[in-house]
């Protein structure tokens, strides 16, 4: 079944999202890990669309959803999402009350926010459950393991805050055999032991993101936080191949808007970096770096099931392609994904654009998404 596809026949550019593949990926990771799974839905679900992905992962069996911006969580609640939602980044004092009002679980990332959290819980007449984040080496959010005794003393003074979960995040889990991974594991275990001595028994312990869940099974505990693996990017790692139990989820398509034959020596696009060597067919694709298609000399697209080279500088709203023959305007162009037996992978764009893998999916939100189930 297709959603919102009535316009697709004449859209100049669109993104196809395979929701069935997203659901299959979630079930595959959950079965592999044997734990609860938090689907982390951030950055517009890496270009897939926040709400459709949130609805899909809930239906597919996610135990919770992780977000990095409160407004995403509020939108999910307004759309009817019922499963737990955890804010996994930091939190401003001004966000505490609306988070609690919408039943969004807060992170506890430093001691300075404790009074504000406690005051909000008191105003609502409830005990507030939080997830305590431990900074074991990423150098971002979280308390240091040695701060735990003092922190717990403060929490007990407030009497209306409970530690529902404890978590950390790895800095180098996508790099094979990096020594920091072992060190972070040791520090996290020390933190858990300190909490145990103090009588804290959290319901949830989560440390593994996509790469960690695959390559450090001892860090799965009883919940994993998964994002890239759900959304067609494997584990996000350059050191490991795309896992066999996962599927690609996104295809970015456009159409030729103009095709013209140029004489030899004609310059193409801004900067005139490319000149035709002989009479050459040049097609124009109505997508540019303004929509997230980066300027690079190694760009290739798929037309007629074949790889064809983009030539000249990518403009803000268009780029040009060298064609072996004339193609009718309106001919499909694949910028990311499969056409026939050929495929342009996110890994190809990462290597060409020299960006993190997730950037290959960061397609402008104004481009229509076509959802397939």
Secondary structure, DSSP 8 states (H G I E B T S, - for coil): -EES-TTGGG-SEEEEEEHHHHHHHHHHHHHHHTSEEEEE--HHHHTT-HHHHHHHHHHHT-SEEEESSHHHHHHHHHTT--SEEEE-S---HHHHHHHHHTTEEEEE--GGGHHHHHHHHHHHTS-EEEEEEB-SSSSSSSB-GGGHHHHHHHHHHH-SEEEEEEE---SSTTSTT-HHHHHHHHHHHHHHHHHHHTT---SEEEEE-HHHHHH-GGG-TTEEEESTTTTTSTTS-SSS---TT----EEEEEEEEEEEEE-TT-EESGGG-EE-SSSEEEEEES--GGGT----TT-EEEETTEEEEEES---SS-EEEEESS---TT-EEEEEEEETTEEE-HHHHHHHHTS-GGGGG---TTSEEEEE-
